[in-house]
Amino acid sequence: MMQVQANPGPTDSLLDVGDLKVGNAHDSSVVTGVTAIIPDNPVAMGVDVRGGGPGTRDTEALDPTCMVEKVHGLVLSGGSVFGLAAADGVISHLSENGVGLAISPVAVPVVPSAILFDLMNGGDKDWGGEPPYRALGKRAAEAAGEPIQNGSFGAGFGARAGAERGGLGTASLVLPDGLAVGAIVAVNSFGAAAEAARAEHGQVTLPKLGFPGTNTTIAVVATNYELDKAGCKRLAMMAQDGLARAIRPIHTPFDGDTVFALSTGSQTGEQDKGVTMAVLGTLAADCLVRAIEKAVEAANS
């Protein structure tokens, strides 16, 4: 029998993976926000989408068959389709700082993104022809490097989790050999967070009504173990189990549940890659469970 023991890192956050920065920005009048994940260097990334109403941008570039091997940032945002513009702000910030593909007179960053629906949470959405998300994206990118807080921050600022407030949560697990996994999640689920642990078999509670795209949990898991895009895709797929363990129901027609996985590649070794992937994927799911619990607990405290 193989046993491994991992413990939370020093900050118990995505930052424990290393070589990553996170920035958050929100608009309290609109009741929405944006989270930007900015790596110190380009990273391999994969994605797994299981919700029935997703909202994403540039996720096709993460397919292992596509040419782009590394990406320069990642955005989680409120605002439904309007929130996809948050990536524009992050892209502008990165390009201004010379980050991106050197294929034109200006740097061209590749920045995938995913959004959640927070348009019916009571905030002032009368923004006319200028939704706030591009500006919020730029502010989030500029804030990258600050500590991450759990609760009503960033993309989770206006989120709901079933009948409760949703929020932003983060967690990490580190193995004795230095391999690390971290997660950050914006919980805006149709189902109640942590309901799976309490539910009786056969009972299904639907705490809020919805239609496709209005309820979503969007998350990022990261590791310092060197993976290519295909490996990141597998890590994202395994991490999705964490959503299923922490939220019930999940992956419904009303949700856009999406998990990204990225690899900073700072750790390599002689470990059996298949075994290492099995361990890291399991830890990634565990991190997501804890990050979801922390998000909802902090947002409702």
N, C-alpha and C positions, 0 to 999 in steps of 0.2 A: 504494500500500500504506500502510495506517495502522499506526503503531507507537506504543505508549505504554509508558512505563517507570514502574513502581511499586516502592517500596522499603519494607521494614519500618519501622513508626513507632518513636518513641522507646522504648516499652516492649515492642514486638512483641507486643501483646496486644489484646484487645477494647477496652481502655481508650483506645487511640489514636483511636477514633472520636469520643470526647468525649461529655460529657453523660450518661455511664453509670457506674454503680458495680456492683461484683460482690462478693458475700460468700459465703464457704464455711464449712461446719461439718461435723464428722464425729463419730461415736461409735466409738472404737477397739475397744470390747468387742463391739459388734454388727457391726463392720466394714462400715460404710455411711456415707453422707454426703449432703449437700444443697448445691446451688449456687443462689444467688438473683441475678438480674440486675435492678437497680433503676435506671430512668432518672430523670434530674433532673426531667424533665417527661413527661407522657403521650406515648406514641409510637404510630405506625402499626405494625402487625405482620401478618405472614402466616405460613403454615405449609405444609409439604409432607411428607406421610406416605407412605412407600413400603414399610416393613417389613410382613410378614404377621401380626405379633402385637403391635400397638402398645398402649401405655398412656398415655392423654392426658386432659387436663381442660380444658374451656372452649376447645377449639380450634375448635369450630363458630362461636363468636363472631367468629373471624377471617375468616370467609367474607366476601368483598366485598359480598354481598347483605344482610348482617346490619347492624343499626343501630349497634352500638358502633364508633366510629371510631378511638378511641385506647385503649391499655391502660396499666396502671400498674406492671407487673412481670412477671417470668417466672421459672419454677422448673424446674430439672433435679434429679432426685432418684433415689437408689437405693431399694430396698425393694419393687419391683414395685407391686402395687395399694395396699399400705400406704403407699408413698411419696407417693401423691397427696395425702395429708393434709399434706404439707409446705407446700403452698400455703396451708392454713389459717393456719399460723404467720406466713407472709409477709403475708397479707391482714390479720391482726390487727395486726401491726406497722405496716403502712401506714395502716390506718384510725385507729389510736391517734394517728398523727401528721398526721391530717387529709388523707391522700392518697386520692383516689377520686372516684367520681361523687357529686355533691351532690344525691342524690335521696331522702334520708331523714335522720332526726336524726343518723345517723352516716355518715361517708364510706364509700362502697362501692367498693373497688378491684376492677378486673378483672385477674386474674393467671392466665393460662394456664400449663400445666405438662405435663411429660412425665417418664416414669419408666423406669428400667432394672431388670433382674432381677439381684440380688446375694444372693439368699436361700440359696444353696448354696455359700458361700465360706468356711465354717468359723466364722463369727462366732456369737455367742450370740443366737439369734433367739427365745428363750423370754421374750418380753416380756409375755405374758398379754394383758390387755385394754387395755394402754396402749402401742401402738407408739411409737417415739421420734420419728416424723417431724414431727409438729406442732411439737414443741420444737426440733428441728433446723432447721426452716424459719424459726422466729423468730430463732434464733441466727444463721443465715446472713444474714437481713435486717439484723440489728443489726451484723453484721460488714461490711456493704457499704461500700466505700470503701477497703478494704485492698488492697495489691498482690495480683495473681494469681500463683500458683505452679503450675508444671507438675508432673504426677505424681500421687501418691496424695493427692488433696485433693478436698473437696466431693463432688459426685455421682460422681466417679471413684474415691473412696477404696476401695471394695470391688469394683471392676470387674475383669473379665478380658477379654483380647483373644486369642481363640484359646487357645493353650497358654501364653500369657504373661500377666503382669499388665496390666490396662488402667489407665486413669487419666484425668486432666483435662489438656487442652492448650489453648493459646490462641496466636493469631498475628494479625498485621495487615499491611496493605499500604496505602501512601499515595501518591497521585499528586502531581505537582508543583503542580497547581492547588489542592491541599488536600483534594480528595475522598478519603475514606478508607473502607476496608472492614476489619472485624475479625471474628474467629471464636473461639468457645469450644466445646469438644466434650468429652463424657464417653464414652470408648471402652469398650464392653462387648460386643464383637462376637462373632458365631459364627465368622467368618473371621478369619484372622490379619492384623493391621495391617501394611501395607506389603508384603503378600504379592503383590499384583498386579504390582508392579515386578519381582519375582523369578520369578514363575511361568512355566513353559513353557506355550505354547498347548496347550489340550486337557487339561492336568492340573488336577484339582480336589482340593484337600486339605481334609478336614473335621476340624479339630483338636479339636473338642469336641462332644459330643452335646447335643441340646437339644430343646425342644418349644416351641410358639408362645408368645412373650412372654418367654422366658428369656434372650434375647441381643439387645442393642439398642445402637446408637450414637445418642445424642441430642445435638443441636448447635444453636447459635445463630450466625447471621451478622448483622452490623449495618453500617449505613452512615450517614454524616452527610448524604448526598444526600436531598433531599426526595422521598419516595415516599408514595403512598397504599397502602391495603391490597392492592389488585390488584398494584401494583408490587412490594410486599414478597413477595407470593405468587410472582411470577415470579423474584425474586431467590432465594428459597428453592429453587425448582425447579432453577435453574441451579447453585446451590451443592451440590445433591445429587451432582453429577458428581464432586465432591471425595471423597465417601465411596467412590464406585465406583473411583476411581483409587488409593485408599490401602488399601482393605480388600477381600479376596477370600476367599470369596464375600460378597456384600452383598445386602440386600433379600430375604433368604430367608424361607421360611415361619416360621423360628424367630426372626426379628428384628422389632423394633419401630422400625426406623430412622426418625427424625423430625428435620427441620431447620426451625427457626423463622428468620424474617428480620424485622428491625425497622429503622426509619428514625427517626433523631432529628430530621431535617429542618432542621438548622442551616445546610446549604449549599444554596443555590439558584443558578441561573445561566441563561445563554442557550444552554447546550449542547443539542444534539439529544438528546431524551430517549431515543429508541430506541438510538442509538449509545452513550449513557452507560450505559444498562441492560446492553447487551451487554458493555461493559468491566467494569462493576461485578460482574456475574454471573460472569464469567470469573475475576476476582480473588477473589471469594468462594470459588469452588471451590479456587483455589490456596491460599487461607488455610486452608481445612479440611484439605487434604492436609498442610500443614506443622503444623497444630495436632495432628492425629492422630499424626504422627511424633514430635512433641515430648512428647505425653502418654505414649506407650508407652515411649519411650527414658528419660524421667525416672522413670517408675514402676518400670522394671526395672534402673535403675542403683543 
